[in-house]
């Protein structure tokens, strides 16, 4: 009488552990791809916000605001979402919101934070997480996923996060 051949417990455990290792490698690769995609999206949003400010300046001869501000402050002006708008009297949409919650338009980075914006008619701005001098009329930046600036200082206006990983994304580097 022939005995049926079956796998031993050791063979099964080896196969299961190999499958587990391969799954771990694939999942970590997907996480890295997701992080890279979020950084790319943030860069594209920064470019869109910067371009909207420049187009506004070209159309009206002035910047939409002066000094330090956020994307939440600029969005009603640049998206023409709240007519009549004294800063944008022609109601030209320079920027499309990334999300609309109820009737409130939002333009946030991929981590749910408002972008920081510095505007100046003089062409010189002290801006960003490292407080660099930027020679331009507009500078836009995101604090990144950890909501800390490059110096490791916590940005209190952006909620909680981790510390100083140099993950800020800006328009001048």
PyMOL commands that set and color helices and strands:
alter all, ss='L'
color gray80, all
select helices_A, chain A and resi 9-60+71-78+156-158
alter helices_A, ss='H'
color red, helices_A
select strands_A, chain A and resi 67-70+99-101+104-106+116-119+125-127+132-134+138-142+169-170
alter strands_A, ss='S'
color yellow, strands_A
deselect
rebuild
show_as cartoon
